[in-house]
Amino acid sequence: QVQLQQSGAELVKPGSSVKISCKASGYTFTSYDMHWIKQQPGNGLEWIGWIYPGNGNTKYNQKFNGKATLTADKSSSTAYMQLSSLTSEDSAVYFCARFEGYYLYYFDYWGQGVMVTVSS
Amino acid sequence: DVLMTQTPVSLPVSLGGQVSISCRSSQSLVHSDGNTYLHWYLQKPGQSPQLLIYRVSNRFSGVPDRFSGSGSGTDFTLKISRVEPEDLGVYYCLQSTHFPWTFGGGTKLELK
């Protein structure tokens, strides 16, 4: 069965960076885009961008250009998102989600989410 | 960016009742390929969102027929009939027609 297992919660200092992971299993990792979504406490959902692990191509929400960097390791079927120059506005839960293309265009499987807390 | 406006924000319901949630977009969600990429998700407390309806009116695998979606263009509706306890949570619409993809603000379905 498809599973996306994300790394654990992070407490990080303002101005620093953090890298969170999303390990995929149960499907061919290189055949599906992996997307990342942000959810601030009490707020809705915000799309960050995607990576296609097959060739490393990425696309970002312009709002997250320079903030988020998406990478993927085919050998371990793991996607990563690095967030840089962290501020309190980056405190949120971050989800990875598998994307189903081919004229469907939805997220069918999600990770459990990683809570990132930015605090001194 | 396409603004997705969901109403109501909060929706009290009695078990066994029927409710409707509205999602309106600031521009048409008809893609150049002719499809409309409007989807509905439910996020239960402490969980990740789960897909209910894709492309306006198609139920995802395992979703009961108590859930139905309709609409076109900029105006969409999710209906839930015979509400059960496991239906409680926050419902979101998502448009994946225009970049950047955007979600509605959410509708919290709760017991009266």
Interface residues (C-beta under 8 A of the other chain):
Chain A: G44 L45 E46 W47 K59 N61 Q62 K63 F95 A97 Y103 L104 Y105 Y106 F107 D108 W110 G111 Q112 G113
Chain B: D33 N35 Y37 H39 S48 P49 Q50 L51 Y54 R55 F60 Y92 L94 S96 T97 F99 P100 W101 T102 F103 G104 G105 G106
